[in-house]
Amino acid sequence: HVFFPRNAIVWLSGLVAFTGFVSEGSVIDWGAHYLTKTLGAGIGTSGLAFGAFSLSMVIARFTGDWMRETVGDRRLMAASVLVSATGLLLAGFASTPAIAIAGFLMAGFGNANLVPIAFSTASNVKGVAPGSGIAAATMCGYSGVLAAPATLGWIGEHAGMDRIFIGMGLLVLLMLAAVPFMGRTVRKADRKDASAVSAFPENI
């Protein structure tokens, strides 16, 4: 139970983290290659794939806590999924490097808060020790970091680099199904603490 919590929310959070890390890795590892080999961009331009994605992620991460407190975890995650998926699909279907770079910029804004929300959820599940929950979600998430580069490279080599980002966009879009289960949860049955936030806050 310590190493493998018997709570579906923990593992769902891990799946969200896995998806966030894999989609992030697809841009970091293969974005520049896609711009040069598929869209014919120059070496200097190809670096903008990673640059645009990283810039938007930094901006969204710095404002992430404020957005979570303002609109709530679930609304922010739903918006993040839609923005990330749209950006990745735009990059995958792009006909020019400029369009692809714009897609990567958009994807960064969406990707930035997926993993933080997933880890926060996993560490605040009722009945699960915080360390156990975050460890399980982290294991799932970082397995994506290990699996993504070679797997996506193989797919790109055999099916085309554009399919990587189209596939990632669709995978991220599936995470909309996890939105109702994400967010801060109460660990203890005692709800006397008025500051506690339930798993499904009415104001979110």
TIRO-2110 file (N, C-alpha, C; in Angstrom, 1 decimal):
// TIRO-2110
0.8, -1.2, 0.0, N, 1, A
0.0, 0.0, 0.0, CA, 1, A
0.9, 1.3, 0.0, C, 1, A
2.0, 1.2, 0.6, N, 2, A
2.9, 2.3, 0.7, CA, 2, A
3.4, 2.7, -0.7, C, 2, A
3.9, 1.6, -1.4, N, 3, A
4.5, 1.9, -2.7, CA, 3, A
3.5, 1.9, -3.8, C, 3, A
2.4, 1.2, -3.7, N, 4, A
1.3, 1.2, -4.7, CA, 4, A
0.0, 1.4, -4.1, C, 4, A
-0.3, 2.7, -3.9, N, 5, A
-1.6, 3.1, -3.2, CA, 5, A
-2.8, 2.5, -4.0, C, 5, A
-3.8, 2.0, -3.3, N, 6, A
-5.0, 1.4, -3.9, CA, 6, A
-6.0, 2.5, -4.0, C, 6, A
-5.7, 3.5, -4.8, N, 7, A
-6.6, 4.6, -5.0, CA, 7, A
-6.5, 5.1, -6.4, C, 7, A
-7.6, 5.0, -7.1, N, 8, A
-7.6, 5.3, -8.6, CA, 8, A
-7.2, 6.7, -8.9, C, 8, A
-7.5, 7.6, -8.0, N, 9, A
-7.2, 9.0, -8.3, CA, 9, A
-5.7, 9.3, -8.3, C, 9, A
-4.9, 8.5, -7.5, N, 10, A
-3.5, 8.6, -7.5, CA, 10, A
-2.9, 8.2, -8.9, C, 10, A
-3.4, 7.1, -9.4, N, 11, A
-2.9, 6.6, -10.6, CA, 11, A
-3.4, 7.4, -11.8, C, 11, A
-4.6, 8.0, -11.7, N, 12, A
-5.1, 8.9, -12.7, CA, 12, A
-4.2, 10.1, -12.8, C, 12, A
-3.9, 10.6, -11.6, N, 13, A
-2.9, 11.7, -11.5, CA, 13, A
-1.6, 11.4, -12.2, C, 13, A
-1.2, 10.2, -12.0, N, 14, A
0.1, 9.7, -12.6, CA, 14, A
0.0, 9.7, -14.1, C, 14, A
-1.2, 9.3, -14.6, N, 15, A
-1.4, 9.3, -16.1, CA, 15, A
-1.4, 10.7, -16.6, C, 15, A
-2.0, 11.6, -15.9, N, 16, A
-1.9, 13.0, -16.4, CA, 16, A
-0.5, 13.5, -16.4, C, 16, A
0.3, 13.2, -15.4, N, 17, A
1.7, 13.6, -15.3, CA, 17, A
2.4, 12.9, -16.4, C, 17, A
2.2, 11.7, -16.7, N, 18, A
2.8, 11.0, -17.8, CA, 18, A
2.6, 11.6, -19.1, C, 18, A
1.3, 12.0, -19.4, N, 19, A
1.0, 12.7, -20.6, CA, 19, A
1.6, 14.0, -20.7, C, 19, A
1.7, 14.7, -19.6, N, 20, A
2.3, 16.1, -19.6, CA, 20, A
3.8, 16.0, -19.9, C, 20, A
4.5, 15.0, -19.3, N, 21, A
5.9, 14.9, -19.6, CA, 21, A
6.2, 14.4, -21.0, C, 21, A
5.4, 13.4, -21.5, N, 22, A
5.6, 12.9, -22.8, CA, 22, A
5.4, 14.0, -23.9, C, 22, A
4.3, 14.7, -23.7, N, 23, A
4.0, 15.8, -24.7, CA, 23, A
5.1, 16.9, -24.6, C, 23, A
5.5, 17.2, -23.4, N, 24, A
6.6, 18.2, -23.3, CA, 24, A
7.9, 17.7, -23.9, C, 24, A
8.2, 16.4, -23.7, N, 25, A
9.4, 15.8, -24.3, CA, 25, A
9.3, 15.7, -25.8, C, 25, A
8.2, 15.6, -26.4, N, 26, A
8.0, 15.5, -27.8, CA, 26, A
8.5, 16.8, -28.5, C, 26, A
8.2, 17.9, -27.8, N, 27, A
8.7, 19.2, -28.4, CA, 27, A
10.2, 19.4, -28.1, C, 27, A
10.6, 19.2, -26.9, N, 28, A
12.0, 19.4, -26.5, CA, 28, A
12.9, 18.5, -27.3, C, 28, A
12.6, 17.2, -27.5, N, 29, A
13.4, 16.3, -28.2, CA, 29, A
13.4, 16.3, -29.7, C, 29, A
12.2, 16.6, -30.2, N, 30, A
11.9, 16.5, -31.7, CA, 30, A
11.4, 17.7, -32.4, C, 30, A
11.2, 18.8, -31.7, N, 31, A
10.6, 20.0, -32.3, CA, 31, A
11.6, 20.6, -33.3, C, 31, A
12.8, 20.7, -33.0, N, 32, A
13.8, 21.3, -33.9, CA, 32, A
14.0, 20.4, -35.1, C, 32, A
14.1, 19.1, -34.9, N, 33, A
14.3, 18.1, -36.0, CA, 33, A
13.1, 18.2, -36.9, C, 33, A
11.9, 18.3, -36.4, N, 34, A
10.7, 18.4, -37.2, CA, 34, A
10.7, 19.7, -38.1, C, 34, A
11.2, 20.8, -37.5, N, 35, A
11.2, 22.0, -38.3, CA, 35, A
12.2, 21.9, -39.5, C, 35, A
13.4, 21.3, -39.2, N, 36, A
14.4, 21.2, -40.3, CA, 36, A
14.1, 20.1, -41.3, C, 36, A
13.8, 18.9, -40.8, N, 37, A
13.6, 17.8, -41.7, CA, 37, A
12.3, 17.8, -42.5, C, 37, A
11.2, 18.2, -41.8, N, 38, A
9.9, 18.1, -42.4, CA, 38, A
9.5, 19.4, -43.1, C, 38, A
9.7, 20.5, -42.4, N, 39, A
9.2, 21.9, -42.8, CA, 39, A
10.3, 22.7, -43.5, C, 39, A
11.5, 22.2, -43.5, N, 40, A
12.6, 22.9, -44.3, CA, 40, A
13.2, 24.1, -43.6, C, 40, A
13.1, 24.2, -42.3, N, 41, A
13.6, 25.4, -41.6, CA, 41, A
15.1, 25.4, -41.5, C, 41, A
15.7, 26.5, -41.4, N, 42, A
17.1, 26.6, -41.2, CA, 42, A
17.5, 26.2, -39.8, C, 42, A
18.8, 26.1, -39.5, N, 43, A
19.2, 25.7, -38.2, CA, 43, A
18.9, 26.7, -37.1, C, 43, A
19.1, 28.0, -37.5, N, 44, A
18.7, 29.1, -36.5, CA, 44, A
17.2, 29.1, -36.2, C, 44, A
16.4, 28.9, -37.2, N, 45, A
14.9, 28.9, -37.0, CA, 45, A
14.5, 27.7, -36.2, C, 45, A
15.1, 26.6, -36.4, N, 46, A
14.7, 25.3, -35.7, CA, 46, A
14.7, 25.4, -34.2, C, 46, A
15.7, 26.2, -33.7, N, 47, A
15.8, 26.4, -32.3, CA, 47, A
14.6, 27.1, -31.6, C, 47, A
13.8, 27.8, -32.5, N, 48, A
12.7, 28.5, -31.9, CA, 48, A
11.6, 27.6, -31.5, C, 48, A
11.6, 26.3, -31.9, N, 49, A
10.6, 25.4, -31.5, CA, 49, A
10.7, 25.2, -29.9, C, 49, A
11.9, 24.9, -29.5, N, 50, A
12.2, 24.7, -28.1, CA, 50, A
12.1, 26.1, -27.3, C, 50, A
12.6, 27.1, -28.0, N, 51, A
12.5, 28.5, -27.4, CA, 51, A
11.1, 29.0, -27.1, C, 51, A
10.3, 28.9, -28.1, N, 52, A
8.9, 29.3, -27.9, CA, 52, A
8.2, 28.5, -26.9, C, 52, A
8.3, 27.2, -26.9, N, 53, A
7.7, 26.3, -26.0, CA, 53, A
8.1, 26.6, -24.6, C, 53, A
9.4, 26.8, -24.4, N, 54, A
10.0, 27.0, -23.0, CA, 54, A
9.5, 28.4, -22.5, C, 54, A
9.5, 29.4, -23.4, N, 55, A
9.2, 30.7, -22.9, CA, 55, A
7.7, 30.8, -22.4, C, 55, A
6.8, 30.2, -23.2, N, 56, A
5.4, 30.2, -22.7, CA, 56, A
5.2, 29.3, -21.5, C, 56, A
6.0, 28.2, -21.3, N, 57, A
5.9, 27.4, -20.1, CA, 57, A
6.3, 28.2, -18.9, C, 57, A
7.4, 29.0, -19.1, N, 58, A
7.9, 29.8, -17.9, CA, 58, A
6.9, 30.8, -17.5, C, 58, A
6.3, 31.5, -18.5, N, 59, A
5.3, 32.5, -18.1, CA, 59, A
4.1, 31.8, -17.4, C, 59, A
3.6, 30.7, -18.0, N, 60, A
2.4, 30.1, -17.4, CA, 60, A
2.7, 29.4, -16.0, C, 60, A
4.0, 29.0, -15.8, N, 61, A
4.3, 28.4, -14.5, CA, 61, A
4.4, 29.5, -13.5, C, 61, A
4.9, 30.6, -13.8, N, 62, A
5.0, 31.7, -12.8, CA, 62, A
3.7, 32.2, -12.4, C, 62, A
2.7, 32.1, -13.3, N, 63, A
1.4, 32.6, -13.0, CA, 63, A
0.4, 31.5, -12.6, C, 63, A
1.0, 30.3, -12.6, N, 64, A
0.1, 29.1, -12.3, CA, 64, A
-0.6, 29.1, -11.0, C, 64, A
0.1, 29.4, -9.9, N, 65, A
-0.5, 29.5, -8.6, CA, 65, A
-1.7, 30.5, -8.5, C, 65, A
-1.4, 31.7, -9.1, N, 66, A
-2.4, 32.7, -9.2, CA, 66, A
-3.7, 32.2, -9.9, C, 66, A
-3.4, 31.6, -11.1, N, 67, A
-4.6, 31.1, -11.9, CA, 67, A
-5.3, 30.0, -11.2, C, 67, A
-4.6, 29.1, -10.5, N, 68, A
-5.3, 28.0, -9.7, CA, 68, A
-6.2, 28.6, -8.6, C, 68, A
-5.7, 29.6, -7.9, N, 69, A
-6.5, 30.2, -6.9, CA, 69, A
-7.6, 31.0, -7.4, C, 69, A
-7.5, 31.5, -8.7, N, 70, A
-8.5, 32.4, -9.2, CA, 70, A
-9.6, 31.6, -9.9, C, 70, A
-9.3, 30.6, -10.7, N, 71, A
-10.3, 29.9, -11.4, CA, 71, A
-10.5, 28.4, -10.9, C, 71, A
-9.6, 27.9, -10.1, N, 72, A
-9.7, 26.6, -9.6, CA, 72, A
-8.9, 25.6, -10.5, C, 72, A
-8.6, 24.5, -9.8, N, 73, A
-7.7, 23.5, -10.5, CA, 73, A
-8.4, 22.9, -11.8, C, 73, A
-9.7, 22.6, -11.6, N, 74, A
-10.4, 21.9, -12.7, CA, 74, A
-10.6, 22.7, -13.9, C, 74, A
-11.0, 24.0, -13.7, N, 75, A
-11.2, 24.9, -14.8, CA, 75, A
-9.8, 25.2, -15.5, C, 75, A
-8.8, 25.4, -14.7, N, 76, A
-7.5, 25.6, -15.3, CA, 76, A
-7.0, 24.4, -16.0, C, 76, A
-7.2, 23.2, -15.5, N, 77, A
-6.7, 22.0, -16.2, CA, 77, A
-7.5, 21.8, -17.5, C, 77, A
-8.8, 22.1, -17.5, N, 78, A
-9.6, 21.9, -18.7, CA, 78, A
-9.1, 22.9, -19.8, C, 78, A
-8.8, 24.2, -19.4, N, 79, A
-8.3, 25.1, -20.3, CA, 79, A
-6.9, 24.8, -20.8, C, 79, A
-6.1, 24.3, -19.9, N, 80, A
-4.7, 23.9, -20.3, CA, 80, A
-4.7, 22.7, -21.3, C, 80, A
-5.6, 21.8, -21.0, N, 81, A
-5.7, 20.6, -22.0, CA, 81, A
-6.1, 21.1, -23.4, C, 81, A
-7.1, 22.0, -23.4, N, 82, A
-7.5, 22.4, -24.7, CA, 82, A
-6.5, 23.3, -25.5, C, 82, A
-5.8, 24.1, -24.7, N, 83, A
-4.7, 25.0, -25.3, CA, 83, A
-3.6, 24.2, -25.8, C, 83, A
-3.1, 23.2, -24.9, N, 84, A
-2.0, 22.4, -25.3, CA, 84, A
-2.3, 21.5, -26.5, C, 84, A
-3.5, 20.9, -26.5, N, 85, A
-3.9, 20.0, -27.6, CA, 85, A
-4.0, 20.8, -28.9, C, 85, A
-4.6, 22.0, -28.8, N, 86, A
-4.7, 22.8, -30.0, CA, 86, A
-3.3, 23.2, -30.6, C, 86, A
-2.4, 23.6, -29.7, N, 87, A
-1.1, 24.0, -30.1, CA, 87, A
-0.3, 22.8, -30.7, C, 87, A
-0.4, 21.6, -30.1, N, 88, A
0.3, 20.5, -30.7, CA, 88, A
-0.3, 20.1, -32.0, C, 88, A
-1.6, 20.1, -32.2, N, 89, A
-2.2, 19.8, -33.4, CA, 89, A
-1.9, 20.8, -34.5, C, 89, A
-1.9, 22.1, -34.1, N, 90, A
-1.5, 23.1, -35.0, CA, 90, A
-0.1, 22.9, -35.5, C, 90, A
0.8, 22.5, -34.6, N, 91, A
2.2, 22.2, -35.1, CA, 91, A
2.3, 21.0, -36.0, C, 91, A
1.5, 20.0, -35.6, N, 92, A
1.5, 18.8, -36.4, CA, 92, A
1.0, 19.0, -37.8, C, 92, A
0.0, 19.8, -38.0, N, 93, A
-0.6, 20.0, -39.3, CA, 93, A
0.0, 21.3, -40.0, C, 93, A
1.0, 21.9, -39.4, N, 94, A
1.6, 23.1, -40.0, CA, 94, A
2.2, 22.9, -41.4, C, 94, A
2.1, 23.9, -42.2, N, 95, A
2.6, 23.8, -43.5, CA, 95, A
3.9, 24.7, -43.6, C, 95, A
4.1, 25.5, -42.6, N, 96, A
5.3, 26.4, -42.6, CA, 96, A
5.9, 26.4, -41.2, C, 96, A
7.2, 26.7, -41.1, N, 97, A
7.9, 26.7, -39.7, CA, 97, A
7.2, 27.7, -38.8, C, 97, A
6.8, 28.9, -39.3, N, 98, A
6.1, 29.9, -38.5, CA, 98, A
4.9, 29.4, -37.8, C, 98, A
4.1, 28.6, -38.6, N, 99, A
2.8, 28.1, -38.0, CA, 99, A
3.2, 27.1, -36.9, C, 99, A
4.2, 26.2, -37.2, N, 100, A
4.6, 25.2, -36.2, CA, 100, A
5.1, 25.9, -34.9, C, 100, A
5.9, 26.9, -35.1, N, 101, A
6.4, 27.6, -33.9, CA, 101, A
5.3, 28.2, -33.1, C, 101, A
4.3, 28.8, -33.8, N, 102, A
3.2, 29.4, -33.1, CA, 102, A
2.4, 28.3, -32.3, C, 102, A
2.3, 27.1, -32.9, N, 103, A
1.7, 25.9, -32.2, CA, 103, A
2.5, 25.5, -31.0, C, 103, A
3.8, 25.5, -31.1, N, 104, A
4.6, 25.1, -29.9, CA, 104, A
4.5, 26.2, -28.8, C, 104, A
4.4, 27.4, -29.2, N, 105, A
4.2, 28.5, -28.2, CA, 105, A
2.9, 28.3, -27.5, C, 105, A
1.9, 28.0, -28.2, N, 106, A
0.6, 27.7, -27.6, CA, 106, A
0.6, 26.5, -26.7, C, 106, A
1.3, 25.5, -27.2, N, 107, A
1.3, 24.2, -26.4, CA, 107, A
2.0, 24.4, -25.1, C, 107, A
3.0, 25.3, -25.0, N, 108, A
3.8, 25.6, -23.8, CA, 108, A
2.9, 26.2, -22.7, C, 108, A
2.0, 27.1, -23.2, N, 109, A
1.0, 27.7, -22.2, CA, 109, A
0.1, 26.6, -21.6, C, 109, A
-0.3, 25.7, -22.5, N, 110, A
-1.2, 24.6, -22.0, CA, 110, A
-0.5, 23.6, -21.1, C, 110, A
0.7, 23.2, -21.5, N, 111, A
1.4, 22.1, -20.8, CA, 111, A
1.9, 22.5, -19.4, C, 111, A
2.1, 23.8, -19.2, N, 112, A
2.8, 24.3, -18.0, CA, 112, A
2.2, 23.8, -16.7, C, 112, A
0.9, 23.8, -16.6, N, 113, A
0.3, 23.5, -15.3, CA, 113, A
-0.4, 22.1, -15.2, C, 113, A
-0.2, 21.3, -16.2, N, 114, A
-0.8, 19.9, -16.2, CA, 114, A
-0.1, 19.1, -15.1, C, 114, A
1.3, 19.1, -15.1, N, 115, A
2.0, 18.2, -14.2, CA, 115, A
1.9, 18.8, -12.7, C, 115, A
2.0, 20.1, -12.5, N, 116, A
1.8, 20.6, -11.1, CA, 116, A
0.4, 20.2, -10.5, C, 116, A
-0.6, 20.3, -11.4, N, 117, A
-2.0, 20.0, -10.9, CA, 117, A
-2.0, 18.5, -10.6, C, 117, A
-1.4, 17.7, -11.4, N, 118, A
-1.5, 16.2, -11.2, CA, 118, A
-0.7, 15.8, -9.9, C, 118, A
0.5, 16.4, -9.7, N, 119, A
1.2, 16.1, -8.5, CA, 119, A
0.5, 16.6, -7.3, C, 119, A
-0.1, 17.8, -7.3, N, 120, A
-0.8, 18.3, -6.2, CA, 120, A
-2.0, 17.4, -5.8, C, 120, A
-2.7, 16.9, -6.8, N, 121, A
-3.8, 16.0, -6.6, CA, 121, A
-3.3, 14.7, -5.9, C, 121, A
-2.3, 14.2, -6.5, N, 122, A
-1.8, 12.9, -5.9, CA, 122, A
-1.3, 13.0, -4.5, C, 122, A
-0.8, 14.1, -4.1, N, 123, A
-0.3, 14.3, -2.8, CA, 123, A
-1.4, 14.7, -1.8, C, 123, A
-2.6, 14.9, -2.2, N, 124, A
-3.7, 15.3, -1.4, CA, 124, A
-4.9, 14.5, -1.5, C, 124, A
-4.7, 13.2, -1.7, N, 125, A
-5.8, 12.3, -1.8, CA, 125, A
-6.2, 11.7, -0.4, C, 125, A
-7.5, 11.8, -0.1, N, 126, A
-7.9, 11.3, 1.2, CA, 126, A
-7.6, 9.8, 1.4, C, 126, A
-7.0, 9.5, 2.5, N, 127, A
-6.6, 8.2, 2.9, CA, 127, A
-5.3, 7.7, 2.3, C, 127, A
-4.6, 8.5, 1.6, N, 128, A
-3.3, 8.2, 1.0, CA, 128, A
-2.2, 9.1, 1.6, C, 128, A
-1.2, 8.5, 2.1, N, 129, A
-0.1, 9.3, 2.7, CA, 129, A
0.5, 10.2, 1.6, C, 129, A
0.8, 11.5, 1.9, N, 130, A
1.3, 12.4, 0.9, CA, 130, A
2.5, 11.9, 0.1, C, 130, A
3.4, 11.3, 0.9, N, 131, A
4.7, 10.8, 0.2, CA, 131, A
4.4, 9.6, -0.7, C, 131, A
3.4, 8.8, -0.3, N, 132, A
3.1, 7.7, -1.2, CA, 132, A
2.4, 8.1, -2.4, C, 132, A
1.5, 9.1, -2.3, N, 133, A
0.7, 9.6, -3.5, CA, 133, A
1.6, 10.3, -4.5, C, 133, A
2.5, 11.1, -4.0, N, 134, A
3.4, 11.9, -4.9, CA, 134, A
4.4, 11.0, -5.5, C, 134, A
4.9, 10.0, -4.7, N, 135, A
5.8, 9.0, -5.3, CA, 135, A
5.3, 8.2, -6.4, C, 135, A
4.0, 7.8, -6.3, N, 136, A
3.4, 7.0, -7.4, CA, 136, A
3.2, 7.9, -8.6, C, 136, A
2.7, 9.1, -8.4, N, 137, A
2.5, 10.0, -9.6, CA, 137, A
3.8, 10.3, -10.2, C, 137, A
4.8, 10.6, -9.4, N, 138, A
6.1, 10.9, -10.0, CA, 138, A
6.7, 9.8, -10.8, C, 138, A
6.5, 8.6, -10.2, N, 139, A
7.0, 7.4, -11.0, CA, 139, A
6.4, 7.3, -12.3, C, 139, A
5.1, 7.5, -12.4, N, 140, A
4.4, 7.5, -13.7, CA, 140, A
4.8, 8.6, -14.6, C, 140, A
4.9, 9.8, -14.0, N, 141, A
5.3, 10.9, -14.8, CA, 141, A
6.7, 10.8, -15.4, C, 141, A
7.7, 10.5, -14.6, N, 142, A
9.0, 10.4, -15.1, CA, 142, A
9.3, 9.2, -16.0, C, 142, A
8.4, 8.2, -15.9, N, 143, A
8.6, 7.1, -16.8, CA, 143, A
8.3, 7.6, -18.3, C, 143, A
7.5, 8.6, -18.4, N, 144, A
7.3, 9.2, -19.7, CA, 144, A
8.5, 9.9, -20.2, C, 144, A
9.3, 10.5, -19.3, N, 145, A
10.5, 11.2, -19.7, CA, 145, A
11.5, 10.1, -20.2, C, 145, A
11.5, 8.9, -19.6, N, 146, A
12.5, 7.9, -20.1, CA, 146, A
12.0, 7.2, -21.4, C, 146, A
10.7, 7.1, -21.5, N, 147, A
10.2, 6.3, -22.7, CA, 147, A
10.0, 7.2, -23.9, C, 147, A
9.7, 8.5, -23.7, N, 148, A
9.3, 9.3, -24.9, CA, 148, A
10.4, 9.5, -26.0, C, 148, A
11.6, 9.8, -25.6, N, 149, A
12.6, 10.1, -26.7, CA, 149, A
12.7, 9.0, -27.8, C, 149, A
13.1, 7.8, -27.3, N, 150, A
13.3, 6.8, -28.3, CA, 150, A
12.0, 6.3, -29.0, C, 150, A
10.9, 6.2, -28.2, N, 151, A
9.6, 5.8, -28.8, CA, 151, A
9.1, 6.8, -29.8, C, 151, A
9.1, 8.0, -29.5, N, 152, A
8.6, 9.0, -30.4, CA, 152, A
9.6, 9.1, -31.6, C, 152, A
10.8, 9.0, -31.4, N, 153, A
11.8, 9.0, -32.6, CA, 153, A
11.5, 7.8, -33.5, C, 153, A
11.2, 6.7, -33.0, N, 154, A
10.9, 5.5, -33.8, CA, 154, A
9.6, 5.8, -34.6, C, 154, A
8.6, 6.3, -33.9, N, 155, A
7.3, 6.6, -34.6, CA, 155, A
7.6, 7.7, -35.7, C, 155, A
8.3, 8.7, -35.4, N, 156, A
8.6, 9.7, -36.4, CA, 156, A
9.4, 9.2, -37.6, C, 156, A
10.3, 8.3, -37.4, N, 157, A
11.1, 7.7, -38.5, CA, 157, A
10.2, 6.9, -39.4, C, 157, A
9.2, 6.2, -38.9, N, 158, A
8.4, 5.3, -39.7, CA, 158, A
7.1, 5.9, -40.2, C, 158, A
6.6, 6.8, -39.4, N, 159, A
5.3, 7.4, -39.8, CA, 159, A
5.3, 8.8, -40.2, C, 159, A
6.4, 9.5, -39.9, N, 160, A
6.5, 10.9, -40.2, CA, 160, A
6.6, 11.7, -38.9, C, 160, A
7.4, 12.8, -38.9, N, 161, A
7.6, 13.6, -37.7, CA, 161, A
6.3, 14.3, -37.4, C, 161, A
5.5, 14.7, -38.4, N, 162, A
4.3, 15.4, -38.1, CA, 162, A
3.3, 14.5, -37.2, C, 162, A
3.4, 13.2, -37.4, N, 163, A
2.5, 12.3, -36.7, CA, 163, A
2.8, 12.3, -35.2, C, 163, A
4.0, 12.6, -34.8, N, 164, A
4.3, 12.7, -33.4, CA, 164, A
3.5, 13.8, -32.7, C, 164, A
3.4, 15.0, -33.3, N, 165, A
2.7, 16.1, -32.6, CA, 165, A
1.2, 15.9, -32.8, C, 165, A
0.7, 15.4, -33.9, N, 166, A
-0.7, 15.1, -34.0, CA, 166, A
-1.1, 14.1, -33.0, C, 166, A
-0.3, 13.0, -32.8, N, 167, A
-0.6, 12.0, -31.8, CA, 167, A
-0.6, 12.6, -30.4, C, 167, A
0.4, 13.4, -30.1, N, 168, A
0.5, 14.0, -28.8, CA, 168, A
-0.7, 15.0, -28.5, C, 168, A
-1.1, 15.7, -29.5, N, 169, A
-2.3, 16.5, -29.4, CA, 169, A
-3.5, 15.8, -29.0, C, 169, A
-3.7, 14.6, -29.7, N, 170, A
-4.9, 13.8, -29.4, CA, 170, A
-4.8, 13.1, -28.0, C, 170, A
-3.5, 12.7, -27.6, N, 171, A
-3.3, 12.1, -26.3, CA, 171, A
-3.6, 13.1, -25.2, C, 171, A
-3.2, 14.4, -25.3, N, 172, A
-3.4, 15.4, -24.3, CA, 172, A
-4.9, 15.7, -24.3, C, 172, A
-5.6, 15.7, -25.4, N, 173, A
-7.0, 16.0, -25.4, CA, 173, A
-7.8, 14.9, -24.6, C, 173, A
-7.4, 13.7, -24.6, N, 174, A
-8.0, 12.7, -23.8, CA, 174, A
-8.0, 13.0, -22.3, C, 174, A
-7.1, 13.8, -21.9, N, 175, A
-7.0, 14.1, -20.5, CA, 175, A
-8.2, 14.9, -20.0, C, 175, A
-9.0, 15.4, -20.9, N, 176, A
-10.3, 16.1, -20.5, CA, 176, A
-11.1, 15.2, -19.6, C, 176, A
-11.0, 13.9, -19.9, N, 177, A
-11.8, 12.9, -19.1, CA, 177, A
-11.3, 12.9, -17.6, C, 177, A
-10.1, 13.3, -17.4, N, 178, A
-9.6, 13.2, -16.0, CA, 178, A
-9.9, 14.5, -15.2, C, 178, A
-10.4, 15.5, -15.9, N, 179, A
-10.6, 16.8, -15.3, CA, 179, A
-11.5, 16.8, -14.0, C, 179, A
-12.6, 16.1, -14.1, N, 180, A
-13.5, 16.1, -12.9, CA, 180, A
-12.9, 15.5, -11.6, C, 180, A
-11.8, 14.7, -11.8, N, 181, A
-11.2, 14.1, -10.6, CA, 181, A
-9.9, 14.8, -10.1, C, 181, A
-9.5, 15.8, -10.8, N, 182, A
-8.3, 16.5, -10.4, CA, 182, A
-8.7, 17.6, -9.4, C, 182, A
-7.7, 18.1, -8.7, N, 183, A
-7.9, 19.2, -7.8, CA, 183, A
-7.5, 18.8, -6.3, C, 183, A
-7.4, 19.8, -5.5, N, 184, A
-7.1, 19.5, -4.1, CA, 184, A
-8.1, 18.7, -3.4, C, 184, A
-7.7, 17.8, -2.6, N, 185, A
-8.7, 16.9, -1.9, CA, 185, A
-8.4, 16.9, -0.4, C, 185, A
-9.3, 16.4, 0.4, N, 186, A
-9.2, 16.4, 1.8, CA, 186, A
-8.6, 15.0, 2.2, C, 186, A
-7.6, 15.0, 3.1, N, 187, A
-7.0, 13.8, 3.5, CA, 187, A
-7.8, 13.1, 4.7, C, 187, A
-8.3, 13.9, 5.6, N, 188, A
-8.9, 13.4, 6.8, CA, 188, A
-10.4, 13.4, 6.7, C, 188, A
-11.1, 12.5, 7.4, N, 189, A
-12.5, 12.5, 7.5, CA, 189, A
-13.1, 13.7, 8.2, C, 189, A
-12.3, 14.2, 9.2, N, 190, A
-12.7, 15.3, 10.0, CA, 190, A
-12.8, 16.6, 9.2, C, 190, A
-14.0, 17.1, 8.9, N, 191, A
-14.1, 18.3, 8.1, CA, 191, A
-14.4, 19.6, 8.9, C, 191, A
-14.0, 19.5, 10.2, N, 192, A
-14.3, 20.7, 11.0, CA, 192, A
-13.4, 21.9, 10.6, C, 192, A
-12.3, 21.6, 10.0, N, 193, A
-11.4, 22.7, 9.6, CA, 193, A
-12.0, 23.4, 8.4, C, 193, A
-12.5, 24.6, 8.6, N, 194, A
-13.2, 25.3, 7.5, CA, 194, A
-12.3, 25.7, 6.4, C, 194, A
-11.0, 25.6, 6.6, N, 195, A
-10.0, 26.0, 5.6, CA, 195, A
-9.8, 24.8, 4.6, C, 195, A
-10.3, 23.6, 4.9, N, 196, A
-10.0, 22.5, 4.1, CA, 196, A
-10.8, 22.6, 2.8, C, 196, A
-10.2, 22.1, 1.7, N, 197, A
-10.9, 22.2, 0.4, CA, 197, A
-11.2, 20.7, -0.1, C, 197, A
-12.5, 20.5, -0.5, N, 198, A
-12.9, 19.2, -0.8, CA, 198, A
-12.4, 18.8, -2.2, C, 198, A
-12.7, 17.5, -2.5, N, 199, A
-12.2, 17.0, -3.8, CA, 199, A
-12.9, 17.6, -4.9, C, 199, A
-14.2, 18.0, -4.7, N, 200, A
-14.9, 18.6, -5.8, CA, 200, A
-15.6, 19.9, -5.3, C, 200, A
-14.8, 20.9, -5.1, N, 201, A
-15.3, 22.2, -4.6, CA, 201, A
-16.4, 22.7, -5.4, C, 201, A
-17.4, 23.3, -4.7, N, 202, A
-18.6, 23.7, -5.4, CA, 202, A
-18.3, 25.0, -6.2, C, 202, A
-17.3, 25.7, -5.8, N, 203, A
-17.0, 27.0, -6.5, CA, 203, A
-16.1, 26.8, -7.7, C, 203, A
-15.8, 25.6, -8.0, N, 204, A
-14.9, 25.3, -9.2, CA, 204, A
-15.7, 24.7, -10.3, C, 204, A
END
